[in-house]
Amino acid sequence: MKTVEKIVCPTPKAGEQSCSGIYGKGKVRKRREWRGVKDTFYDYTRWLYLLGVIGKFIIKPRNIKGFFRYRWMMNYLFVPHGMDKFTIGLRDEALRMTHIAMNYVIADVTQAIDNCFRGDRRVGNDKAYSDRCVITDENSMTCFMMGFDPKVVPAILREVPTMFAGNIFNQFSVTHYLDVAQEHGLPGDVCPMPEAEAGISIDDDFCVLGCCAVQNNTTCDGSLMGNGIIAKRLEREYGIPTFQLAAPLRHKEDDVLEYAAQNIKDAIAFIEKHTGVAWSWDTYFAAAKRVNDATRKRVAQLEINCTNYPQFVGAVFSLYNDTNYMGNCGRNEEFCRKDKKLLALAERGLAAKHMMAREYRHRCIVWGVQPQYLIDMLYWLVQCWGVVPLTDMLSMVNTDMIAEEDTPENREQAYRDMAMLNMEMIMRNHTHGGYKVLVDELWEICEKMNADMVMMWEHMSCKALTGMHGMFEEQARERGIHIMWVSHDLCDPRVFTRQAIRDQVNLYMRTVMREEPLDPAIEVIDDNEAW
């Protein structure tokens, strides 16, 4: 089997202690994790910062009204506590990168909720604002909005606060909506993410705003099913026309690009028609420059992770890139400043040879879709077993530069660039496109990043990866790579609890790898009722 050099931390971490002191239900309300004076003080100021973000949001009368109108708003009471699970055991640059990235993601989601409530017919009812808003699919690239000034034509990712972000901070956030959907006849074996979104629509628990909406054929049949239910409510009950942006599934085939580009043109024309605002090439190419800047810095972070001392790893790397790459797509200048800070911290951590745990035993690529309610799992993996999650499938997206100079040729190229971004977006760039992108590219990434292990998330309601189980196993053996299958059900913790998921890792590491945990105190954690 392939082996990698075990890396032992050259200097002890400040205030090092077992992470068991902070894991588990209720304990986060009793004490903060001690990280040494400097890091504990920094961590505490970030706690206060999050309380400030929430305070500024809830002080608005319309947001208070929205809080009592929508069931999913309860999830955001847990944000400061929910944030703690991403920082357990972290010190130095890793702690700061996590806070900078996640704090801005939280601020971005808070702004999204504020925008929803402002235009919501039930809450803020700002009709002039609502008539300029475009509802966009949570799983869609927002590249088709790059030519519209976000202050003039806001893109409203309405499903992000209702389902996606809420499930990050409260593991039980969508169970009610899953039950509602199944009570109305939807099958229980489809992906819980689109099923929960459909359940929110059926339960009449979504903000009603916007002059039009754009949906995408995204990742699977379950997503298409959910989109159909949502589109019917928008169009038939609320008079909000919906455009279906149908990206070709075989996105690596050359002959699909022109069709996809025309589809982008049609979506832009649809938005222009319903907003009354013309597409601006100046706005587009300014956004394109920011997209390229984000791509360069993401690639630089991955290059650092190819070294013996990876820095920006785990779920926060994925969540931040998801928000920046898809939800922002160059329209917000602030992400460029955050990217610069994050890269500077990663370079500083590399120079100092800082580590997240006292020993790195294995270099791991995370493949498949990770469960939202257990998105802190990868940090536990480092602290408990010394397995470093170098990168994940959803973060391995476009690395090519798009046209950023305004010329007649580049204006036509821009439609193809947007089509490429849309076809290769985070939730479909490896689950669609054929055998090469799902299987072959995994081994190419393992080789480049010198990984000896793959943690394969086996989402029980996702057919794409499960159907190739045998191929992954056979080719991993040929390459001498350890492959660890971990089953889950994405958003529903009732199917696989947090400990049931960790038990699969514990069993593999003890029986197959014949290893003992770095910290036995956190091998089993009583957190089934924790956030």
N, C-alpha and C positions, 0 to 999 in steps of 0.2 A: 504493500500500500504506500501511497505517497505520504511523505512526512515533511514537516516544517520544523525549523529550529524553535525550541521553546525560548520565549523571551521573558526574563525576570526583571522586574522593576529595579532600576539602578539605585533609586532612592525611595525610602518609605513614604507613604502618603501622610500628609499632615492629619493628625487626629484620627488615625486609622482605627476602625472598630468594625465589628460584625454588622452587616446590614440588617440582621434580624431585629435590631433595636428599633427600626423604623417601619419595616414591612408589617402588614397585618391590619385588620380592621380596628379602627378607633385610636391606634397608637399615634397617628399623625396629629391628632387633636391634643395629645398630652405633651409632646416634646418635639423639638426640631432635631435633625441629625447633626451631630457635632463633626465639623470638618476642619477644625483648627480655627483660630480667631479670624484670619483674613477671609477665608472662604465661607465660614458661617455668617459673618457680617454681610458679605456680598449676597449670599442666598436669602438672608432676611430682608435686605432692601428690595430684592426682586419680588418677594412675597408682598411687601407693601405696595410695590408698583402695580401688581395685579389687582389688589384691592382698590387702588386708585382708578384703574381702567374700568372696573365694574361699577364703582361709585359714580364716575362721570356719566356712565351709560344710564344707570337706573334713576338718576336724579331728574331725568326728563319725564314730564307727566305722561306723554304718549307711550313711553317705554314701560312705565309702571302699569298702565292699562294693558299693554301687550303681555306683561308678565302674568297677569291674572287671566288673560284670555287664552293663552296657549299652554298646553300641558308640557311641551318640550322645553319651555323656558326654565323649568325646575332644574334641569341638568346643569345650568350655569351657576347655580349656587355652589357647586362642587369644584369650580375651576381652580382656586388656589390650592386646594388639597389634591385635586387631580393632577396638577402640574408636578407635585412632589415625586410621583412615580417615575418621571423621566430623569430625575436628578439623583436618585438613590445611589450612594457610593461615589459620586463624581467629585472631583477636585480640579483646581487650576483651570486650564483652557477648556477642558471638556465641559466643566460646569458653566462657564461663561458662554460657550457656543450654544449649549442647550437652552440657556435662558434667553439669549438674544434671538435665536431662531423661534422658539416656541412662544415667547412673549409677543413677538410680532405677529405670529400666526393667530394668537388669541386676540390681539388688537384688531387684526384684519377681520376676524369672524365677528367681533363685537360691532365693527362698523357695518358689516353686512346685515346684522340684525337691526341696527339703527335705521339703515336704508329701507329694509323691508317694512318696518313699522311706520316709517314716514309716509310711504305710499299706500300702505294697507288700507283698503276701504273700510275695514272694521276698527282700525286703531287711529292712525294719523290722518288718513283720508286726504292727503295732499294731492289733489287731482292733477294739478299742473306738473308736479314731479312724476307722478305715476305714468302720465301720458308720454314721458320721455324714456321710461325704463324698458329694458329688454330682459325678460326672464331667460336665463341660460341654464342648460342641463348641468347638473353637478359633475357628471362624468365627461363633460365635453371640454375640449380646448376652447379658450375664448379668443383665439386668433382672429376670428371673423369680426371681432370688436376693436381690433387694433387701430383702425382708421377713424374711429369715433372718439372724440374727446370724452373721457369718463366723467367729467364735470357736467357735460351737456347731455350725453346719452349713457347713463349708468348701466352696467351689466349686473343683474341681480341673480346671484347664485342662491336661489331661495332654499334649495334642498341641503345646502351645507350646514346652516345652523339647526335646521329641523331634525336632521338625521346624522350626517357624517360627523360633525364636530361634537355633537352631544354625546355620541357613543364613545368618543375618546375619553370623556371625563366621567361618564357614568355608564358602567357596563350594562345596566338594565334599562337603558334609555329607550330602546326600541321594542322591547318585548310586548308591550301593550299594542303597538301598531301591527306587529306580526300576527297577534291573535285576532285583531280586527280584520286584517286581510284574509286570513284563513276562514273566519266566520262567514265571510262573504263569498267563499267558494274558490279562492286562489289556492293553488297546490302548496303544500308545506315543504316540498323538496327543491324549491328554486332558491336562488341566492337571496339571503335575508336582506341585503342592501336595497335592491329595487322593490322587494316585497314590502319592506318597512316604508319606503317612500310612497308606494301605492296605498298602504294602510293609513298613512297620514292624510292623504287626499280623501280616502273614503271616510275617515273620521272627521273631516271638515276642520282639520287642525293646521291649516297652512295659510300664509298671508296671501291676500288677493290684491295684486297690483300689476302694473305693466301694460303697455300698449300692444305687445306681441311677445311671443316666446319662440326659442329655438331649441329643439331637442336633437339628440344624436343617437345613432344605432349602436353606439358604445360597444359593450363587451359580450353580451349573451342574450339568449331568448328571454330570460327573466327580466332583463333590463328593458327589452322591447315591450314585454307585457306590461310592466309598470308604467312606461311612457304612454302607452295607449290609454290607460285609465286616467292618468293625469291630464293628458291632452283633451280627452272628452270633457272633463270637468271645466277646464280652462275655456274651451271653445263653446260648449253648449250652454253652460250655466253662467259664465262670466264674460262671454264675448271677447275672449283674448285669442286671436288667431295664432296658430302654432306651425312653425316650419320644421320639417324633418330633414336634418342634415345627414344624408345617408353616405357614409364613408365606405369605400370598397374594403372588403375583408382581406383580400390578397394584396396588401399594400406594397409588397416588394415587387410586384409585377409592373413593368414599365408602362404597359398599355392602359393602366387604370388612372394614371396621373392626370390626363387631360379631362377625363370625366369628373374626377374629384375637384379639379380646379374650377370647372364650370359650376359644380355644386356650391362652391364657396361664393362664386359670383352671384348665384341665385339667392343665397342667404343674405348677402350684403344688400342686394336690391330689395329684398323683402323687408329688411330693417329700415332702409331709407324710405320706403313707401309708408311704413306705419309710424315712424318717428318724425318724418318730415325733415330729417337732417341728412345732408349729403356727406358721403365718405370723403375724408381728407387724406391725401397722400403725404402731406407734411407730417400729420399726426401718425400715420402708419409707419413711415421710415424712422421717425424718432423712437417709436416703440420697438422697431426691428433692431435698432442699435442696442437697446436695453436687453432684448432677448439674446442677442449674441454675447453681450457682456456677462449675462447670467450663465450662458452655456460655457463660456471660457472658464469662469470661476468654479462651476460644478465639475468640469473636467480636471481642473487643478486640484480640487479636493480629492477626487478619485485617484489622482496620481500620488498624492500624499498617502492615501490608504494602501497603495501598492508597496510602501516601505515597511520596515519592521515595526514602525511606530505610527500606526494609523490614528487619526485624530477625530474627524467628524464622522461618526458611524451611528448605526442604530436607527430606531424609528423616527427620531427627530429629524435626521438627515432626509428621510423619505417624506415626512409630513411637510417640512419646509419646502422641499423641491416641488412637491405636489401643489402647494399653494402658490409658489412663485411661477412655476412652469405653466401650469394649466389655468389656475384661477386669476393670476395677474397677467401673464403673457406680455410683459413689457409695458403695460399701461400705467404702472405706479413706479415713480422714480425712487421711492424710499427703499425698494428691494435692492437696488444697486448699491446703496450705502450699507445695507445690512450684509450683502454679499462680500463687500470689501472688508468689513470688520471680521466676518467669520473666517475668511481666507487668511487674514493677518494672524488671527489667533491660532489657526491650524498650523501655520508656518512656525509660529513661536513655540507651540507645543512639540512640533517635530524636532526643532533645534535643541530643545531641552530634554528630549526623549521621554516625555511624560506619558504615562499609561493609565488606563481606567481601572485596572486591577493589578495585583502584585505579580501576576504571572499570566502570560499569553501562551496557551498550549496549542490552539488550533486556529487557523485562518479560514473563515466560513463565508460562503456566498449564500444569501437568503433568497430562495426562489419561490414563486407563487405569491398569493395575496394573503398578507398577514391579518390576523383577527383584530378588528378595531378595539374590542373591549379589553384585549390583552396586549396592547401595543407597546407596553413597557417590557415585554418578554425578553427582548434582545439585550437589555441592560442586566436583567437577571442572569442571562446566559453568560455574560462576561464575568459577573461577580461570583456566580456559583461554580462555573465549570471552566473559566478561562478560555471560552470560545468567543473569538472576536468577529462580529458580523460586519465584514468589510463594506458590503453594499447589498442592496436588495434589487429584485427584479423591477419594481416600479420606478426605481431611480435611474435605471439604465435606459435612458431615452435618447433623443436626438443629440448628437455631438457635432453636427455640421453647422456651418454658418449660413445664415439666410441673407439675401440681398438687402443691403441697408442704405444704398445710395439711390437718390431719386433720379432715375433716367427712364426714357420710354421703354427700353428693354426690360429694366428691372420692375417696372409697373406690371408688366405681363408675368414676369418671373414671380412676383409677389403672390399671385394667385396660386401658383404651383407650390410655393413655399408654405403658404397657409394650408393648402391641401395636404402636404407632407406632414406638417405638424399635427393636423387633425387626425390623419390616418395612423400616426405613430404616437398618439397620446398615451399617457401613463397607463390607463386601464386596458389598453388593447394592443400595445406595440409588440408584446410577446405572446399574448394569448391568441392573437390573429396574425396572419401573414405566412403561416405554413410551418413546416418542420424545422427549418433552419433557425428562425428567430426564437422558437421555444426551446429547442434541444441543443442544436449546434452552438449557438451563441453563448449558452451557459458554460460550455467547456472552454470556449475562447476567453471568457471573463475569468474563469478559474485559472487558466494558464497565465494571463496577464497579471493577475493580482496574487499569484502564488498561493492559491487557496487549496487546502487539502481536505476540505469538508464542505458539503452542501446541506443546508437545512431546508427541506422541501415542505413548505406549507401545503397540506392536502386538504383543501377546502371541500368538505363533503358534498356541497351543493354546486360545485364548479366542475363541469365535465371536461374542460380543455386539458388540464394537467393530469387529472385522474386517468384519462384514456391512454396516456403515454407512460404509465407507471413502470411497466416492464422495460421499455426502452431506456428510461433514465437509469434503472437499476443495472441493466446490462452494460451500458456505456460507462457508468461510473466505475464498475469493476474493472473494465478494460483499461481505464486511466489511473487506477489506484486511488480513487477519490472516495472518501467516506460519504454516504448519503443517508441522512436521517429524516425519516418521514414523520411529520407531526400533524395529526388531524385536528380540525376545528370547524366551526360553523359561522365564521366571519363576525356577525353582529349578535348572535344569540348564545349567551353563556349558559343557557339551560341544557344545551346539547353536549357541549364539552366545557366543563368548568375550568377556571384558571389552573387549579391544581391538577386536574386531569390532563391538561396540556403539558404542564411541567413534568408530570409523571412519565410521559412518553420520552421526554429528553433524559430524565434521570435513568430510566430503564436502559436506554440506548448507551449512555455514557458508562454505565456500570457493567453491562453485560457484553456489549460489542467492543467498546474502547478499553474496558477493564481499568477505568480510572476512578479516583475518589474526588469528591468536590473540593474546591478551594475553600468554600465556606459551608460546612455541613449544616449549619444552623438555618440556612435559607433553602435547603433542599425541599422541605415541606413547609408551606406557609398558610396560615389560617386567614385567607383574604377573600373567601368566596362571597362575603357580603360587603367587602370594601369597594371603594370607588374604582 
